[in-house]
Amino acid sequence: MLRTITLGSCVSVQGTFVRSMPDGRIAVQVDNTVYSGVPVTKN
């Protein structure tokens, strides 16, 4: 499943969902790199 996260104030990353973290962040994978950040919510 594709998910979008924000890194900092203006950088967004979209990738395949990897896992949820206890603090509310999620991890997504893009190619061989895993990024973690705050999920973008639907408005």
DRENPALO-616796 format. One line per field, with one value per atom (N, C-alpha, C, O): residue in three letters; atom name; x negated, y negated, z. Coordinates in steps of 0.02 Angstrom, whole numbers, plus 50000, padded with zeros to 5 digits. Each point is the difference from the previous one (the first is absolute). Example, Ala and Ser with C-alpha at 12.3 -4.5 7.8 and 13.67 -1.06 7.14 Angstrom:
// residues 2
rest <- ALA / ALA / ALA / ALA / SER / SER / SER / SER
atom <- N / CA / C / O / N / CA / C / O
c1 <- 49340 / 50045 / 49955 / 49948 / 50070 / 49958 / 50039 / 49975
c2 <- 50284 / 49941 / 49940 / 50001 / 49946 / 49941 / 49945 / 49945
c3 <- 50390 / 50000 / 50000 / 50033 / 49931 / 50003 / 50037 / 50008
// end
This chain:
// residues 43
rest <- MET / MET / MET / MET / LEU / LEU / LEU / LEU / ARG / ARG / ARG / ARG / THR / THR / THR / THR / ILE / ILE / ILE / ILE / THR / THR / THR / THR / LEU / LEU / LEU / LEU / GLY / GLY / GLY / GLY / SER / SER / SER / SER / CYS / CYS / CYS / CYS / VAL / VAL / VAL / VAL / SER / SER / SER / SER / VAL / VAL / VAL / VAL / GLN / GLN / GLN / GLN / GLY / GLY / GLY / GLY / THR / THR / THR / THR / PHE / PHE / PHE / PHE / VAL / VAL / VAL / VAL / ARG / ARG / ARG / ARG / SER / SER / SER / SER / MET / MET / MET / MET / PRO / PRO / PRO / PRO / ASP / ASP / ASP / ASP / GLY / GLY / GLY / GLY / ARG / ARG / ARG / ARG / ILE / ILE / ILE / ILE / ALA / ALA / ALA / ALA / VAL / VAL / VAL / VAL / GLN / GLN / GLN / GLN / VAL / VAL / VAL / VAL / ASP / ASP / ASP / ASP / ASN / ASN / ASN / ASN / THR / THR / THR / THR / VAL / VAL / VAL / VAL / TYR / TYR / TYR / TYR / SER / SER / SER / SER / GLY / GLY / GLY / GLY / VAL / VAL / VAL / VAL / PRO / PRO / PRO / PRO / VAL / VAL / VAL / VAL / THR / THR / THR / THR / LYS / LYS / LYS / LYS / ASN / ASN / ASN / ASN
atom <- N / CA / C / O / N / CA / C / O / N / CA / C / O / N / CA / C / O / N / CA / C / O / N / CA / C / O / N / CA / C / O / N / CA / C / O / N / CA / C / O / N / CA / C / O / N / CA / C / O / N / CA / C / O / N / CA / C / O / N / CA / C / O / N / CA / C / O / N / CA / C / O / N / CA / C / O / N / CA / C / O / N / CA / C / O / N / CA / C / O / N / CA / C / O / N / CA / C / O / N / CA / C / O / N / CA / C / O / N / CA / C / O / N / CA / C / O / N / CA / C / O / N / CA / C / O / N / CA / C / O / N / CA / C / O / N / CA / C / O / N / CA / C / O / N / CA / C / O / N / CA / C / O / N / CA / C / O / N / CA / C / O / N / CA / C / O / N / CA / C / O / N / CA / C / O / N / CA / C / O / N / CA / C / O / N / CA / C / O / N / CA / C / O
c1 <- 49958 / 50042 / 49955 / 49953 / 50061 / 49961 / 50024 / 50060 / 49893 / 50015 / 49955 / 49945 / 50078 / 49962 / 49984 / 50043 / 49894 / 49979 / 49966 / 49980 / 50015 / 49963 / 49937 / 50000 / 49946 / 49936 / 49985 / 49988 / 50013 / 49990 / 50062 / 50056 / 49935 / 50059 / 50024 / 50058 / 49899 / 50022 / 49979 / 50013 / 49957 / 49979 / 50049 / 50010 / 50019 / 50045 / 49969 / 49964 / 50049 / 49975 / 50059 / 50039 / 49966 / 50052 / 49967 / 49957 / 50064 / 49970 / 50044 / 50056 / 49918 / 50036 / 49997 / 49946 / 50112 / 50004 / 49958 / 50003 / 49957 / 49958 / 50026 / 50014 / 49992 / 50023 / 50022 / 49982 / 50057 / 50019 / 49954 / 49977 / 50009 / 49957 / 50043 / 50053 / 49924 / 50040 / 50016 / 50049 / 49909 / 50010 / 50046 / 50007 / 50024 / 50047 / 49971 / 50037 / 49896 / 49970 / 50008 / 50014 / 49977 / 50000 / 49937 / 49968 / 50014 / 49941 / 50024 / 50045 / 49925 / 50014 / 49935 / 49947 / 50056 / 49940 / 50005 / 50050 / 49895 / 49993 / 49936 / 49946 / 50061 / 49944 / 49969 / 50033 / 49904 / 49968 / 49993 / 49966 / 50066 / 49995 / 50066 / 50053 / 49943 / 50059 / 49999 / 49951 / 50104 / 50008 / 50054 / 50048 / 49945 / 50053 / 50020 / 49958 / 50107 / 50025 / 50073 / 50029 / 50000 / 50070 / 50045 / 49989 / 50061 / 50044 / 50042 / 50022 / 49989 / 50044 / 50071 / 50016 / 50028 / 50070 / 50044 / 49984 / 50071 / 50049 / 50041 / 50019 / 49994 / 50042 / 50070 / 50042
c2 <- 50058 / 49942 / 49938 / 49996 / 49957 / 49938 / 49952 / 49992 / 49978 / 49950 / 49940 / 50006 / 49936 / 49938 / 49976 / 49999 / 49980 / 49973 / 49933 / 49984 / 49976 / 49937 / 50006 / 50028 / 49945 / 49997 / 49926 / 49964 / 50013 / 49929 / 49961 / 50025 / 49914 / 49957 / 50001 / 49984 / 50034 / 49994 / 50058 / 49996 / 50055 / 50057 / 50058 / 50022 / 50002 / 50058 / 50059 / 49991 / 50069 / 50061 / 50048 / 50008 / 50023 / 50050 / 50066 / 50005 / 50047 / 50065 / 50055 / 49988 / 50072 / 50059 / 50003 / 49994 / 50016 / 50003 / 50058 / 50055 / 49930 / 50051 / 50017 / 50058 / 49891 / 50013 / 49935 / 49945 / 50064 / 49944 / 49998 / 50053 / 49888 / 49993 / 49978 / 49970 / 50043 / 49984 / 49926 / 49982 / 49974 / 49928 / 49970 / 49939 / 50102 / 49975 / 49992 / 49990 / 50015 / 49995 / 50067 / 50051 / 49948 / 50062 / 50002 / 49949 / 50110 / 50009 / 50022 / 50042 / 49929 / 50019 / 50015 / 49973 / 50071 / 50019 / 49974 / 50008 / 49959 / 49977 / 50031 / 49985 / 50059 / 50040 / 50038 / 50042 / 49945 / 50035 / 49959 / 50020 / 49922 / 49955 / 49997 / 49995 / 50008 / 49995 / 49932 / 49981 / 49982 / 49934 / 50005 / 50038 / 49923 / 49998 / 49927 / 49955 / 50035 / 49933 / 50001 / 50052 / 49889 / 49992 / 50014 / 49971 / 50072 / 50015 / 49939 / 49962 / 50030 / 49948 / 50025 / 50055 / 49903 / 50020 / 49974 / 49950 / 50084 / 49978 / 49943 / 50001 / 49949 / 49943 / 50006 / 49957
c3 <- 50000 / 50000 / 50000 / 50039 / 49918 / 49998 / 50055 / 50011 / 50023 / 50052 / 49990 / 49972 / 50049 / 49995 / 50070 / 50044 / 49966 / 50065 / 49988 / 49944 / 50109 / 49996 / 50042 / 50055 / 49918 / 50034 / 50011 / 49951 / 50109 / 50013 / 49983 / 50008 / 49967 / 49988 / 49928 / 49987 / 49965 / 49930 / 49954 / 49940 / 50086 / 49958 / 50011 / 50056 / 49889 / 50003 / 49963 / 49950 / 50075 / 49969 / 49993 / 50047 / 49895 / 49989 / 49985 / 49956 / 50080 / 49990 / 50028 / 50022 / 49977 / 50025 / 50076 / 50029 / 50002 / 50073 / 50026 / 49974 / 50080 / 50031 / 50069 / 50015 / 50029 / 50069 / 50033 / 49979 / 50075 / 50043 / 50060 / 50023 / 50002 / 50059 / 50059 / 49991 / 50070 / 50060 / 50008 / 50032 / 49940 / 50009 / 49947 / 49997 / 49960 / 49950 / 49931 / 49952 / 50041 / 49935 / 49964 / 50031 / 49903 / 49961 / 49958 / 49988 / 49989 / 49957 / 49931 / 49994 / 49954 / 49931 / 49965 / 50017 / 49934 / 49963 / 49928 / 49966 / 50012 / 49931 / 49974 / 50024 / 49926 / 49976 / 50058 / 50030 / 49988 / 50055 / 50063 / 50047 / 49955 / 50057 / 50038 / 49970 / 50097 / 50042 / 50034 / 50032 / 49961 / 50031 / 50054 / 49992 / 50061 / 50051 / 50010 / 49999 / 50011 / 50009 / 50019 / 50013 / 49989 / 50020 / 49939 / 49947 / 50061 / 49943 / 49981 / 50043 / 49892 / 49975 / 50006 / 49979 / 50050 / 50011 / 49944 / 49967 / 50021 / 49950 / 50030 / 50058 / 49900 / 50024 / 49973 / 50014
// end
